[in-house]
Amino acid sequence: MLHTADAQRGVELARVCDLDVAMVAAGPNGEAGARIVTDLQALGGAPARTPVLAMIDGEGEDAEACLAAGARAILRKPANAPALARALSEALAASPLAVEAANDRWVA
């Protein structure tokens, strides 16, 4: 697990780190989260296939923006442990097994 206070630093680290999943925090209107998801996918290769879980404060529009950008699951804040587990499961389950995994381990 890694945490950054700056979204762009997180994108830079995703390029070189072996991530199983990326969790991004969406700002107002989901714009920041959608931009981060787009930036992650623009990396290309394995980092672009890393499943993304977007954490949102808002409602449907925020979720739609992040999903449209490529997030695989949504978690509304504040969240409890069961909601986090469910969202992580959804993000990882959506990983296409026919495509090379984002790291050296297969995600099921």
Beta strands, then each sheet from edge to edge (+ up, - down):
strand 1: 22-25
strand 2: 52-56
strand 3: 73-76
sheet 1: 1+ 2+ 3+
end
